[in-house]
Amino acid sequence: MLGCVIHGQGDLRVDELPVPSPGPGEALVAVRYGGVCGSDLHYWRHGGVGDFRLREPMVLGHEVVGTVTLYGDGVSGPSPGTAVAVHPATPCGECPECTAGRRNVCRDTRYLGSAARMPHVQGGFAAQVVVPVEQLRPLPVGLPLRRAALAEPLSVALHAVRRAGDVTGKHVLVTGAGPIGCLVVAAAKAAGAARVTVTDLLPRALEYAMAAGADEAVRADDPAAPTWPSEVDTAIEASGVAAGLDTCLRLVRRGGVVVQLGMLPPGQSPFAGNLVVSREIELRGAFRFDEEFDDALALLAREPRFDQLVSAVIPLGEAESAFALAANRAESCKVLLDFGGNG
């Protein structure tokens, strides 16, 4: 079978891989679509994500959907042929974080397509992938596989909004209108936000944010724009740059909440710490997700407009072109790899 493998910085290949066999507690899934994530792009362009560096070839991908084909001995689950999404995380279940109900920050988790541990956890960008049966989620009735491929990044967005607390009736600022930022917009509106303002440098990105439900879209490099809010109740930083965090801290009201979702560059990042003190701003981190995955699938099933955020579906054999398009935020939002088959 074919798979999308990163061998080092700038070295992305479509390789022949052995077809895996499911063991006890595992299922074999025929992958149909895989979403190209920002972390996949970082592995391709920079050889790592944050402090996680490539040390061996790794199959990329953690946003995958497909159909169940086979189970290991003594395992049961959705019937073969069932359309499923794959939850990419396997928490240890034993660390203090897991036992406290915060499995998304498990200190010994395994996450598809991650170089955080050695050997790396191979990802889901392959024609067939073996995963623990507990990670399978049958799709809600009426949810097509193509839209379901957004479940993982939408889960990230839902978790970030929940980290902000109750946003019902509030004005939420989102800095960064990449795929995650656009999904944060949708998640905030779904959670009852009265108004969502989104900022970015790119006009096309702001168009996608408006399609996701934003009330106002502001060019981040236009401080005189009349649509800049004077103050917001909550801010979610989704750009992964220090300037975005600075904007959030300066615009959130006194006693407000800022959620840092975007992964900042490795090392130290400056921020307006005195504002956190003098205005008693609550600065919270948001990392991955847990139970939000099921909520994401339900929301996707209810909202056909999410289809507008899928910019392109590109065959696996053209993986490098797909990655190049996904990296071009002036032209794209979410790009999917197509692994063939029906669905």
Phi and psi restraints in degrees (value plus and minus 20) as a CYANA .aco file:
   2 LEU   PHI    -122.1   -82.1
   2 LEU   PSI     128.7   168.7
   3 GLY   PHI    -167.0  -127.0
   3 GLY   PSI     137.8   177.8
   4 CYS   PHI    -118.0   -78.0
   4 CYS   PSI      90.4   130.4
   5 VAL   PHI    -139.5   -99.5
   5 VAL   PSI     112.7   152.7
   6 ILE   PHI    -117.4   -77.4
   6 ILE   PSI     105.3   145.3
   7 HIS   PHI    -122.7   -82.7
   7 HIS   PSI     -34.3     5.7
   8 GLY   PHI     147.0   187.0
   8 GLY   PSI     157.7   197.7
   9 GLN   PHI     -74.5   -34.5
   9 GLN   PSI     102.3   142.3
  10 GLY   PHI      54.6    94.6
  10 GLY   PSI     -15.0    25.0
  11 ASP   PHI    -135.1   -95.1
  11 ASP   PSI      60.9   100.9
  12 LEU   PHI    -123.1   -83.1
  12 LEU   PSI     109.9   149.9
  13 ARG   PHI    -154.2  -114.2
  13 ARG   PSI     130.9   170.9
  14 VAL   PHI    -119.2   -79.2
  14 VAL   PSI      85.3   125.3
  15 ASP   PHI    -125.9   -85.9
  15 ASP   PSI     135.0   175.0
  16 GLU   PHI     -96.9   -56.9
  16 GLU   PSI     108.5   148.5
  17 LEU   PHI    -147.2  -107.2
  17 LEU   PSI     131.6   171.6
  18 PRO   PHI     -89.5   -49.5
  18 PRO   PSI     124.4   164.4
  19 VAL   PHI     -92.8   -52.8
  19 VAL   PSI     104.4   144.4
  20 PRO   PHI     -96.9   -56.9
  20 PRO   PSI     139.2   179.2
  21 SER   PHI    -138.3   -98.3
  21 SER   PSI     112.1   152.1
  22 PRO   PHI     -92.4   -52.4
  22 PRO   PSI     117.9   157.9
  23 GLY   PHI    -122.6   -82.6
  23 GLY   PSI    -187.8  -147.8
  24 PRO   PHI     -75.7   -35.7
  24 PRO   PSI     111.7   151.7
  25 GLY   PHI      59.6    99.6
  25 GLY   PSI     -11.7    28.3
  26 GLU   PHI    -142.1  -102.1
  26 GLU   PSI     140.1   180.1
  27 ALA   PHI    -151.3  -111.3
  27 ALA   PSI     129.9   169.9
  28 LEU   PHI    -120.8   -80.8
  28 LEU   PSI     107.8   147.8
  29 VAL   PHI    -138.3   -98.3
  29 VAL   PSI     110.0   150.0
  30 ALA   PHI    -103.8   -63.8
  30 ALA   PSI      90.9   130.9
  31 VAL   PHI     -95.0   -55.0
  31 VAL   PSI     115.1   155.1
  32 ARG   PHI    -124.7   -84.7
  32 ARG   PSI     -72.9   -32.9
  33 TYR   PHI    -147.1  -107.1
  33 TYR   PSI     126.8   166.8
  34 GLY   PHI    -156.7  -116.7
  34 GLY   PSI     106.2   146.2
  35 GLY   PHI    -103.0   -63.0
  35 GLY   PSI     113.3   153.3
  36 VAL   PHI    -100.6   -60.6
  36 VAL   PSI      97.5   137.5
  37 CYS   PHI    -118.1   -78.1
  37 CYS   PSI     142.7   182.7
  38 GLY   PHI     -78.6   -38.6
  38 GLY   PSI     -54.1   -14.1
  39 SER   PHI     -88.6   -48.6
  39 SER   PSI     -56.9   -16.9
  40 ASP   PHI     -79.8   -39.8
  40 ASP   PSI     -62.1   -22.1
  41 LEU   PHI     -84.6   -44.6
  41 LEU   PSI     -57.4   -17.4
  42 HIS   PHI     -85.0   -45.0
  42 HIS   PSI     -61.9   -21.9
  43 TYR   PHI     -81.0   -41.0
  43 TYR   PSI     -60.2   -20.2
  44 TRP   PHI     -89.2   -49.2
  44 TRP   PSI     -67.5   -27.5
  45 ARG   PHI    -105.1   -65.1
  45 ARG   PSI     -51.4   -11.4
  46 HIS   PHI    -143.0  -103.0
  46 HIS   PSI     -26.4    13.6
  47 GLY   PHI      57.1    97.1
  47 GLY   PSI      -5.3    34.7
  48 GLY   PHI     157.7   197.7
  48 GLY   PSI     150.9   190.9
  49 VAL   PHI    -146.4  -106.4
  49 VAL   PSI      96.0   136.0
  50 GLY   PHI      37.6    77.6
  50 GLY   PSI    -142.3  -102.3
  51 ASP   PHI    -112.6   -72.6
  51 ASP   PSI     -17.5    22.5
  52 PHE   PHI    -114.7   -74.7
  52 PHE   PSI      91.9   131.9
  53 ARG   PHI    -129.5   -89.5
  53 ARG   PSI     124.8   164.8
  54 LEU   PHI     -87.4   -47.4
  54 LEU   PSI     112.0   152.0
  55 ARG   PHI    -146.2  -106.2
  55 ARG   PSI     -22.4    17.6
  56 GLU   PHI    -181.0  -141.0
  56 GLU   PSI     141.3   181.3
  57 PRO   PHI     -78.2   -38.2
  57 PRO   PSI     123.9   163.9
  58 MET   PHI    -164.2  -124.2
  58 MET   PSI     112.3   152.3
  59 VAL   PHI     -88.5   -48.5
  59 VAL   PSI     106.4   146.4
  60 LEU   PHI    -102.4   -62.4
  60 LEU   PSI     155.4   195.4
  61 GLY   PHI      80.8   120.8
  61 GLY   PSI     109.7   149.7
  62 HIS   PHI    -161.0  -121.0
  62 HIS   PSI     -16.0    24.0
  63 GLU   PHI    -129.3   -89.3
  63 GLU   PSI      59.7    99.7
  64 VAL   PHI    -147.0  -107.0
  64 VAL   PSI     125.3   165.3
  65 VAL   PHI    -157.1  -117.1
  65 VAL   PSI     136.0   176.0
  66 GLY   PHI    -199.6  -159.6
  66 GLY   PSI    -167.4  -127.4
  67 THR   PHI    -150.0  -110.0
  67 THR   PSI     124.4   164.4
  68 VAL   PHI     -90.6   -50.6
  68 VAL   PSI     115.4   155.4
  69 THR   PHI    -139.3   -99.3
  69 THR   PSI     -50.9   -10.9
  70 LEU   PHI    -181.2  -141.2
  70 LEU   PSI     130.0   170.0
  71 TYR   PHI    -139.6   -99.6
  71 TYR   PSI     134.6   174.6
  72 GLY   PHI     -92.1   -52.1
  72 GLY   PSI     151.4   191.4
  73 ASP   PHI     -78.3   -38.3
  73 ASP   PSI     115.5   155.5
  74 GLY   PHI      51.8    91.8
  74 GLY   PSI      -5.1    34.9
  75 VAL   PHI    -131.8   -91.8
  75 VAL   PSI     119.7   159.7
  76 SER   PHI    -148.6  -108.6
  76 SER   PSI     139.9   179.9
  77 GLY   PHI    -199.6  -159.6
  77 GLY   PSI    -178.0  -138.0
  78 PRO   PHI     -74.2   -34.2
  78 PRO   PSI     123.4   163.4
  79 SER   PHI     -78.5   -38.5
  79 SER   PSI     122.9   162.9
  80 PRO   PHI     -71.0   -31.0
  80 PRO   PSI     116.9   156.9
  81 GLY   PHI      76.2   116.2
  81 GLY   PSI     -30.0    10.0
  82 THR   PHI     -91.9   -51.9
  82 THR   PSI     115.3   155.3
  83 ALA   PHI     -94.7   -54.7
  83 ALA   PSI     110.8   150.8
  84 VAL   PHI    -158.5  -118.5
  84 VAL   PSI     135.4   175.4
  85 ALA   PHI    -125.2   -85.2
  85 ALA   PSI     132.4   172.4
  86 VAL   PHI    -130.2   -90.2
  86 VAL   PSI      97.2   137.2
  87 HIS   PHI     -90.1   -50.1
  87 HIS   PSI     104.0   144.0
  88 PRO   PHI    -103.1   -63.1
  88 PRO   PSI     -25.1    14.9
  89 ALA   PHI    -125.5   -85.5
  89 ALA   PSI     120.7   160.7
  90 THR   PHI    -145.2  -105.2
  90 THR   PSI      66.2   106.2
  91 PRO   PHI     -85.8   -45.8
  91 PRO   PSI     138.8   178.8
  92 CYS   PHI     -93.2   -53.2
  92 CYS   PSI     -48.0    -8.0
  93 GLY   PHI      58.7    98.7
  93 GLY   PSI     -20.3    19.7
  94 GLU   PHI    -143.5  -103.5
  94 GLU   PSI     -41.2    -1.2
  95 CYS   PHI     -92.1   -52.1
  95 CYS   PSI     146.9   186.9
  96 PRO   PHI     -76.4   -36.4
  96 PRO   PSI     -55.1   -15.1
  97 GLU   PHI     -89.2   -49.2
  97 GLU   PSI     -64.1   -24.1
  98 CYS   PHI     -81.9   -41.9
  98 CYS   PSI     -65.6   -25.6
  99 THR   PHI     -89.9   -49.9
  99 THR   PSI     -38.9     1.1
 100 ALA   PHI    -111.3   -71.3
 100 ALA   PSI     -15.7    24.3
 101 GLY   PHI      63.7   103.7
 101 GLY   PSI      -0.8    39.2
 102 ARG   PHI    -138.8   -98.8
 102 ARG   PSI      39.4    79.4
 103 ARG   PHI     -84.3   -44.3
 103 ARG   PSI     -41.3    -1.3
 104 ASN   PHI     -87.6   -47.6
 104 ASN   PSI     -39.3     0.7
 105 VAL   PHI    -132.7   -92.7
 105 VAL   PSI       7.4    47.4
 106 CYS   PHI     -71.1   -31.1
 106 CYS   PSI     114.9   154.9
 107 ARG   PHI    -101.0   -61.0
 107 ARG   PSI     -24.8    15.2
 108 ASP   PHI    -157.8  -117.8
 108 ASP   PSI      16.3    56.3
 109 THR   PHI     -96.7   -56.7
 109 THR   PSI     139.6   179.6
 110 ARG   PHI    -134.6   -94.6
 110 ARG   PSI     111.3   151.3
 111 TYR   PHI    -152.3  -112.3
 111 TYR   PSI     108.9   148.9
 112 LEU   PHI     -73.3   -33.3
 112 LEU   PSI     113.5   153.5
 113 GLY   PHI      45.5    85.5
 113 GLY   PSI      23.5    63.5
 114 SER   PHI    -145.7  -105.7
 114 SER   PSI     116.2   156.2
 115 ALA   PHI    -116.4   -76.4
 115 ALA   PSI      -2.6    37.4
 116 ALA   PHI     -87.8   -47.8
 116 ALA   PSI     -40.6    -0.6
 117 ARG   PHI    -152.2  -112.2
 117 ARG   PSI     146.2   186.2
 118 MET   PHI    -148.8  -108.8
 118 MET   PSI     106.1   146.1
 119 PRO   PHI     -81.4   -41.4
 119 PRO   PSI     132.8   172.8
 120 HIS   PHI     -84.4   -44.4
 120 HIS   PSI     135.3   175.3
 121 VAL   PHI    -106.1   -66.1
 121 VAL   PSI      93.8   133.8
 122 GLN   PHI     -85.7   -45.7
 122 GLN   PSI     125.0   165.0
 123 GLY   PHI    -114.0   -74.0
 123 GLY   PSI    -185.4  -145.4
 124 GLY   PHI    -125.6   -85.6
 124 GLY   PSI     -13.5    26.5
 125 PHE   PHI    -101.7   -61.7
 125 PHE   PSI      46.9    86.9
 126 ALA   PHI    -165.9  -125.9
 126 ALA   PSI     137.9   177.9
 127 ALA   PHI     -79.8   -39.8
 127 ALA   PSI     -52.5   -12.5
 128 GLN   PHI    -160.5  -120.5
 128 GLN   PSI     122.9   162.9
 129 VAL   PHI    -160.8  -120.8
 129 VAL   PSI     122.2   162.2
 130 VAL   PHI    -118.9   -78.9
 130 VAL   PSI     110.3   150.3
 131 VAL   PHI    -157.8  -117.8
 131 VAL   PSI     136.6   176.6
 132 PRO   PHI     -78.1   -38.1
 132 PRO   PSI     119.4   159.4
 133 VAL   PHI     -80.3   -40.3
 133 VAL   PSI     -47.9    -7.9
 134 GLU   PHI     -85.3   -45.3
 134 GLU   PSI     -35.6     4.4
 135 GLN   PHI    -109.9   -69.9
 135 GLN   PSI     -21.8    18.2
 136 LEU   PHI    -103.0   -63.0
 136 LEU   PSI     116.6   156.6
 137 ARG   PHI    -149.8  -109.8
 137 ARG   PSI      87.9   127.9
 138 PRO   PHI     -78.4   -38.4
 138 PRO   PSI     121.5   161.5
 139 LEU   PHI     -94.4   -54.4
 139 LEU   PSI     121.8   161.8
 140 PRO   PHI     -79.0   -39.0
 140 PRO   PSI     133.5   173.5
 141 VAL   PHI     -77.1   -37.1
 141 VAL   PSI     110.9   150.9
 142 GLY   PHI      69.3   109.3
 142 GLY   PSI     -25.8    14.2
 143 LEU   PHI    -108.8   -68.8
 143 LEU   PSI      93.8   133.8
 144 PRO   PHI     -93.6   -53.6
 144 PRO   PSI     132.0   172.0
 145 LEU   PHI     -77.5   -37.5
 145 LEU   PSI     -57.7   -17.7
 146 ARG   PHI     -80.0   -40.0
 146 ARG   PSI     -67.0   -27.0
 147 ARG   PHI     -92.2   -52.2
 147 ARG   PSI     -54.0   -14.0
 148 ALA   PHI     -82.5   -42.5
 148 ALA   PSI     -41.9    -1.9
 149 ALA   PHI     -83.0   -43.0
 149 ALA   PSI     -33.2     6.8
 150 LEU   PHI    -106.0   -66.0
 150 LEU   PSI     -19.8    20.2
 151 ALA   PHI     -81.3   -41.3
 151 ALA   PSI     -62.2   -22.2
 152 GLU   PHI     -86.2   -46.2
 152 GLU   PSI     -71.9   -31.9
 153 PRO   PHI     -86.2   -46.2
 153 PRO   PSI     -52.2   -12.2
 154 LEU   PHI     -85.5   -45.5
 154 LEU   PSI     -54.7   -14.7
 155 SER   PHI     -81.7   -41.7
 155 SER   PSI     -61.1   -21.1
 156 VAL   PHI     -78.6   -38.6
 156 VAL   PSI     -64.6   -24.6
 157 ALA   PHI     -85.9   -45.9
 157 ALA   PSI     -63.5   -23.5
 158 LEU   PHI     -80.6   -40.6
 158 LEU   PSI     -60.6   -20.6
 159 HIS   PHI     -84.9   -44.9
 159 HIS   PSI     -60.6   -20.6
 160 ALA   PHI     -82.7   -42.7
 160 ALA   PSI     -62.1   -22.1
 161 VAL   PHI     -85.0   -45.0
 161 VAL   PSI     -59.2   -19.2
 162 ARG   PHI     -87.6   -47.6
 162 ARG   PSI     -52.4   -12.4
 163 ARG   PHI     -84.9   -44.9
 163 ARG   PSI     -44.5    -4.5
 164 ALA   PHI     -96.2   -56.2
 164 ALA   PSI     -35.5     4.5
 165 GLY   PHI      71.3   111.3
 165 GLY   PSI    -184.4  -144.4
 166 ASP   PHI     -91.2   -51.2
 166 ASP   PSI      98.0   138.0
 167 VAL   PHI    -125.5   -85.5
 167 VAL   PSI     -10.0    30.0
 168 THR   PHI     -76.8   -36.8
 168 THR   PSI     104.9   144.9
 169 GLY   PHI      53.9    93.9
 169 GLY   PSI     -11.9    28.1
 170 LYS   PHI    -121.8   -81.8
 170 LYS   PSI     144.4   184.4
 171 HIS   PHI    -116.6   -76.6
 171 HIS   PSI      99.5   139.5
 172 VAL   PHI    -132.4   -92.4
 172 VAL   PSI     111.5   151.5
 173 LEU   PHI    -121.0   -81.0
 173 LEU   PSI     113.8   153.8
 174 VAL   PHI    -141.5  -101.5
 174 VAL   PSI      99.4   139.4
 175 THR   PHI    -118.4   -78.4
 175 THR   PSI     100.2   140.2
 176 GLY   PHI      84.7   124.7
 176 GLY   PSI      98.0   138.0
 177 ALA   PHI    -135.0   -95.0
 177 ALA   PSI      17.8    57.8
 178 GLY   PHI     -92.0   -52.0
 178 GLY   PSI    -192.4  -152.4
 179 PRO   PHI     -74.3   -34.3
 179 PRO   PSI     -64.1   -24.1
 180 ILE   PHI     -87.1   -47.1
 180 ILE   PSI     -64.6   -24.6
 181 GLY   PHI     -79.6   -39.6
 181 GLY   PSI     -62.3   -22.3
 182 CYS   PHI     -82.3   -42.3
 182 CYS   PSI     -59.4   -19.4
 183 LEU   PHI     -91.8   -51.8
 183 LEU   PSI     -49.8    -9.8
 184 VAL   PHI     -83.2   -43.2
 184 VAL   PSI     -61.2   -21.2
 185 VAL   PHI     -75.4   -35.4
 185 VAL   PSI     -70.8   -30.8
 186 ALA   PHI     -82.9   -42.9
 186 ALA   PSI     -60.2   -20.2
 187 ALA   PHI     -86.6   -46.6
 187 ALA   PSI     -59.7   -19.7
 188 ALA   PHI     -85.6   -45.6
 188 ALA   PSI     -61.6   -21.6
 189 LYS   PHI     -85.4   -45.4
 189 LYS   PSI     -59.8   -19.8
 190 ALA   PHI     -84.8   -44.8
 190 ALA   PSI     -48.6    -8.6
 191 ALA   PHI    -104.8   -64.8
 191 ALA   PSI     -19.0    21.0
 192 GLY   PHI      82.4   122.4
 192 GLY   PSI     -11.0    29.0
 193 ALA   PHI     -79.0   -39.0
 193 ALA   PSI     115.5   155.5
 194 ALA   PHI     -96.6   -56.6
 194 ALA   PSI     -52.4   -12.4
 195 ARG   PHI    -168.4  -128.4
 195 ARG   PSI     116.4   156.4
 196 VAL   PHI    -147.6  -107.6
 196 VAL   PSI     102.7   142.7
 197 THR   PHI    -129.3   -89.3
 197 THR   PSI     114.0   154.0
 198 VAL   PHI    -144.1  -104.1
 198 VAL   PSI     123.7   163.7
 199 THR   PHI    -142.7  -102.7
 199 THR   PSI     128.6   168.6
 200 ASP   PHI    -186.7  -146.7
 200 ASP   PSI     148.2   188.2
 201 LEU   PHI    -109.3   -69.3
 201 LEU   PSI     -37.7     2.3
 202 LEU   PHI    -128.9   -88.9
 202 LEU   PSI     107.0   147.0
 203 PRO   PHI     -78.1   -38.1
 203 PRO   PSI     -61.4   -21.4
 204 ARG   PHI     -84.3   -44.3
 204 ARG   PSI     -59.5   -19.5
 205 ALA   PHI     -81.3   -41.3
 205 ALA   PSI     -60.2   -20.2
 206 LEU   PHI     -87.3   -47.3
 206 LEU   PSI     -52.4   -12.4
 207 GLU   PHI     -83.4   -43.4
 207 GLU   PSI     -63.3   -23.3
 208 TYR   PHI     -82.5   -42.5
 208 TYR   PSI     -58.5   -18.5
 209 ALA   PHI     -83.6   -43.6
 209 ALA   PSI     -58.6   -18.6
 210 MET   PHI     -85.8   -45.8
 210 MET   PSI     -58.2   -18.2
 211 ALA   PHI     -83.5   -43.5
 211 ALA   PSI     -49.6    -9.6
 212 ALA   PHI     -98.1   -58.1
 212 ALA   PSI     -31.0     9.0
 213 GLY   PHI     100.2   140.2
 213 GLY   PSI     -13.4    26.6
 214 ALA   PHI     -83.1   -43.1
 214 ALA   PSI     126.0   166.0
 215 ASP   PHI    -107.0   -67.0
 215 ASP   PSI     -53.9   -13.9
 216 GLU   PHI    -158.1  -118.1
 216 GLU   PSI     120.2   160.2
 217 ALA   PHI    -143.3  -103.3
 217 ALA   PSI     108.5   148.5
 218 VAL   PHI    -145.3  -105.3
 218 VAL   PSI     112.2   152.2
 219 ARG   PHI     -87.6   -47.6
 219 ARG   PSI     102.6   142.6
 220 ALA   PHI     -85.8   -45.8
 220 ALA   PSI     -41.1    -1.1
 221 ASP   PHI    -118.5   -78.5
 221 ASP   PSI      -3.0    37.0
 222 ASP   PHI    -143.7  -103.7
 222 ASP   PSI      61.3   101.3
 223 PRO   PHI     -84.2   -44.2
 223 PRO   PSI     -37.2     2.8
 224 ALA   PHI    -112.1   -72.1
 224 ALA   PSI     -19.4    20.6
 225 ALA   PHI     -79.4   -39.4
 225 ALA   PSI     111.7   151.7
 226 PRO   PHI     -87.3   -47.3
 226 PRO   PSI     -36.7     3.3
 227 THR   PHI    -105.2   -65.2
 227 THR   PSI     -22.6    17.4
 228 TRP   PHI     -83.3   -43.3
 228 TRP   PSI     109.8   149.8
 229 PRO   PHI     -95.5   -55.5
 229 PRO   PSI     129.8   169.8
 230 SER   PHI     -99.3   -59.3
 230 SER   PSI     -45.7    -5.7
 231 GLU   PHI    -184.0  -144.0
 231 GLU   PSI     126.2   166.2
 232 VAL   PHI    -150.5  -110.5
 232 VAL   PSI     142.0   182.0
 233 ASP   PHI    -100.8   -60.8
 233 ASP   PSI     -57.5   -17.5
 234 THR   PHI    -162.2  -122.2
 234 THR   PSI     124.9   164.9
 235 ALA   PHI    -153.2  -113.2
 235 ALA   PSI     117.6   157.6
 236 ILE   PHI    -142.8  -102.8
 236 ILE   PSI      99.1   139.1
 237 GLU   PHI    -110.9   -70.9
 237 GLU   PSI      92.5   132.5
 238 ALA   PHI    -140.4  -100.4
 238 ALA   PSI      -9.8    30.2
 239 SER   PHI    -111.3   -71.3
 239 SER   PSI     -46.0    -6.0
 240 GLY   PHI      56.4    96.4
 240 GLY   PSI       1.6    41.6
 241 VAL   PHI    -145.5  -105.5
 241 VAL   PSI     130.1   170.1
 242 ALA   PHI     -81.6   -41.6
 242 ALA   PSI     -52.7   -12.7
 243 ALA   PHI     -83.2   -43.2
 243 ALA   PSI     -54.5   -14.5
 244 GLY   PHI     -86.0   -46.0
 244 GLY   PSI     -62.5   -22.5
 245 LEU   PHI     -83.4   -43.4
 245 LEU   PSI     -59.7   -19.7
 246 ASP   PHI     -81.1   -41.1
 246 ASP   PSI     -62.5   -22.5
 247 THR   PHI     -81.1   -41.1
 247 THR   PSI     -63.9   -23.9
 248 CYS   PHI     -80.4   -40.4
 248 CYS   PSI     -66.0   -26.0
 249 LEU   PHI     -87.1   -47.1
 249 LEU   PSI     -52.1   -12.1
 250 ARG   PHI    -102.5   -62.5
 250 ARG   PSI     -43.0    -3.0
 251 LEU   PHI    -121.0   -81.0
 251 LEU   PSI     -39.5     0.5
 252 VAL   PHI     -92.2   -52.2
 252 VAL   PSI     125.1   165.1
 253 ARG   PHI     -86.8   -46.8
 253 ARG   PSI     144.7   184.7
 254 ARG   PHI     -81.4   -41.4
 254 ARG   PSI     112.4   152.4
 255 GLY   PHI      57.3    97.3
 255 GLY   PSI     -12.6    27.4
 256 GLY   PHI    -100.5   -60.5
 256 GLY   PSI    -199.5  -159.5
 257 VAL   PHI    -138.2   -98.2
 257 VAL   PSI     112.7   152.7
 258 VAL   PHI    -137.8   -97.8
 258 VAL   PSI     108.3   148.3
 259 VAL   PHI    -129.3   -89.3
 259 VAL   PSI     102.7   142.7
 260 GLN   PHI    -112.8   -72.8
 260 GLN   PSI      86.7   126.7
 261 LEU   PHI    -124.0   -84.0
 261 LEU   PSI     -62.4   -22.4
 262 GLY   PHI     -84.6   -44.6
 262 GLY   PSI     117.6   157.6
 263 MET   PHI     -96.4   -56.4
 263 MET   PSI      97.3   137.3
 264 LEU   PHI     -95.3   -55.3
 264 LEU   PSI     142.3   182.3
 265 PRO   PHI     -78.3   -38.3
 265 PRO   PSI     136.6   176.6
 266 PRO   PHI     -77.6   -37.6
 266 PRO   PSI     132.2   172.2
 267 GLY   PHI      68.6   108.6
 267 GLY   PSI    -180.2  -140.2
 268 GLN   PHI    -104.8   -64.8
 268 GLN   PSI     122.9   162.9
 269 SER   PHI    -145.4  -105.4
 269 SER   PSI     109.0   149.0
 270 PRO   PHI     -91.0   -51.0
 270 PRO   PSI     127.2   167.2
 271 PHE   PHI    -171.6  -131.6
 271 PHE   PSI     141.8   181.8
 272 ALA   PHI     -98.9   -58.9
 272 ALA   PSI      51.6    91.6
 273 GLY   PHI     -81.6   -41.6
 273 GLY   PSI     -50.8   -10.8
 274 ASN   PHI     -85.0   -45.0
 274 ASN   PSI     -50.6   -10.6
 275 LEU   PHI     -87.4   -47.4
 275 LEU   PSI     -57.2   -17.2
 276 VAL   PHI     -78.9   -38.9
 276 VAL   PSI     -59.8   -19.8
 277 VAL   PHI     -94.3   -54.3
 277 VAL   PSI     -76.6   -36.6
 278 SER   PHI     -90.9   -50.9
 278 SER   PSI     -44.8    -4.8
 279 ARG   PHI    -126.5   -86.5
 279 ARG   PSI     -17.0    23.0
 280 GLU   PHI      29.4    69.4
 280 GLU   PSI      29.1    69.1
 281 ILE   PHI     -98.8   -58.8
 281 ILE   PSI     118.0   158.0
 282 GLU   PHI    -113.9   -73.9
 282 GLU   PSI      96.7   136.7
 283 LEU   PHI    -124.3   -84.3
 283 LEU   PSI      97.3   137.3
 284 ARG   PHI    -143.3  -103.3
 284 ARG   PSI     124.6   164.6
 285 GLY   PHI    -111.4   -71.4
 285 GLY   PSI     136.0   176.0
 286 ALA   PHI    -156.6  -116.6
 286 ALA   PSI     104.5   144.5
 287 PHE   PHI    -153.4  -113.4
 287 PHE   PSI      98.7   138.7
 288 ARG   PHI      34.5    74.5
 288 ARG   PSI    -154.3  -114.3
 289 PHE   PHI    -194.9  -154.9
 289 PHE   PSI     156.5   196.5
 290 ASP   PHI    -160.4  -120.4
 290 ASP   PSI    -114.8   -74.8
 291 GLU   PHI     -91.3   -51.3
 291 GLU   PSI     -31.8     8.2
 292 GLU   PHI     -80.7   -40.7
 292 GLU   PSI     -38.4     1.6
 293 PHE   PHI     -79.7   -39.7
 293 PHE   PSI     -62.6   -22.6
 294 ASP   PHI     -87.5   -47.5
 294 ASP   PSI     -58.3   -18.3
 295 ASP   PHI     -85.9   -45.9
 295 ASP   PSI     -55.8   -15.8
 296 ALA   PHI     -83.5   -43.5
 296 ALA   PSI     -63.7   -23.7
 297 LEU   PHI     -81.9   -41.9
 297 LEU   PSI     -60.7   -20.7
 298 ALA   PHI     -85.0   -45.0
 298 ALA   PSI     -61.2   -21.2
 299 LEU   PHI     -87.0   -47.0
 299 LEU   PSI     -61.3   -21.3
 300 LEU   PHI     -81.6   -41.6
 300 LEU   PSI     -56.7   -16.7
 301 ALA   PHI     -86.4   -46.4
 301 ALA   PSI     -49.1    -9.1
 302 ARG   PHI    -106.8   -66.8
 302 ARG   PSI     -40.6    -0.6
 303 GLU   PHI    -142.0  -102.0
 303 GLU   PSI      71.7   111.7
 304 PRO   PHI     -81.8   -41.8
 304 PRO   PSI     -40.4    -0.4
 305 ARG   PHI     -85.0   -45.0
 305 ARG   PSI     -35.4     4.6
 306 PHE   PHI     -81.3   -41.3
 306 PHE   PSI     -43.4    -3.4
 307 ASP   PHI     -77.4   -37.4
 307 ASP   PSI     -48.5    -8.5
 308 GLN   PHI     -87.7   -47.7
 308 GLN   PSI     -37.8     2.2
 309 LEU   PHI    -106.1   -66.1
 309 LEU   PSI     -29.0    11.0
 310 VAL   PHI    -107.4   -67.4
 310 VAL   PSI      88.9   128.9
 311 SER   PHI     -98.1   -58.1
 311 SER   PSI     -57.3   -17.3
 312 ALA   PHI    -180.6  -140.6
 312 ALA   PSI     131.9   171.9
 313 VAL   PHI    -142.9  -102.9
 313 VAL   PSI      97.7   137.7
 314 ILE   PHI    -143.7  -103.7
 314 ILE   PSI     116.3   156.3
 315 PRO   PHI     -80.5   -40.5
 315 PRO   PSI     128.6   168.6
 316 LEU   PHI     -73.3   -33.3
 316 LEU   PSI     -58.1   -18.1
 317 GLY   PHI     -81.5   -41.5
 317 GLY   PSI     -37.6     2.4
 318 GLU   PHI    -128.9   -88.9
 318 GLU   PSI      17.2    57.2
 319 ALA   PHI     -76.9   -36.9
 319 ALA   PSI     -62.2   -22.2
 320 GLU   PHI     -85.5   -45.5
 320 GLU   PSI     -56.4   -16.4
 321 SER   PHI     -85.0   -45.0
 321 SER   PSI     -58.1   -18.1
 322 ALA   PHI     -83.4   -43.4
 322 ALA   PSI     -62.2   -22.2
 323 PHE   PHI     -86.8   -46.8
 323 PHE   PSI     -59.4   -19.4
 324 ALA   PHI     -83.3   -43.3
 324 ALA   PSI     -60.7   -20.7
 325 LEU   PHI     -87.5   -47.5
 325 LEU   PSI     -63.1   -23.1
 326 ALA   PHI     -81.6   -41.6
 326 ALA   PSI     -52.4   -12.4
 327 ALA   PHI     -96.9   -56.9
 327 ALA   PSI     -35.9     4.1
 328 ASN   PHI    -112.1   -72.1
 328 ASN   PSI      65.8   105.8
 329 ARG   PHI     -90.4   -50.4
 329 ARG   PSI     -32.4     7.6
 330 ALA   PHI     -92.6   -52.6
 330 ALA   PSI     -33.8     6.2
 331 GLU   PHI    -143.0  -103.0
 331 GLU   PSI     -40.2    -0.2
 332 SER   PHI    -155.5  -115.5
 332 SER   PSI     142.6   182.6
 333 CYS   PHI    -134.8   -94.8
 333 CYS   PSI    -113.7   -73.7
 334 LYS   PHI    -122.6   -82.6
 334 LYS   PSI     107.8   147.8
 335 VAL   PHI    -129.8   -89.8
 335 VAL   PSI     112.6   152.6
 336 LEU   PHI    -128.9   -88.9
 336 LEU   PSI     121.1   161.1
 337 LEU   PHI    -109.2   -69.2
 337 LEU   PSI     118.2   158.2
 338 ASP   PHI    -126.6   -86.6
 338 ASP   PSI      99.9   139.9
 339 PHE   PHI    -115.9   -75.9
 339 PHE   PSI     -11.5    28.5
 340 GLY   PHI      68.3   108.3
 340 GLY   PSI     157.4   197.4
 341 GLY   PHI      72.2   112.2
 341 GLY   PSI    -187.4  -147.4
 342 ASN   PHI    -129.6   -89.6
 342 ASN   PSI     130.4   170.4
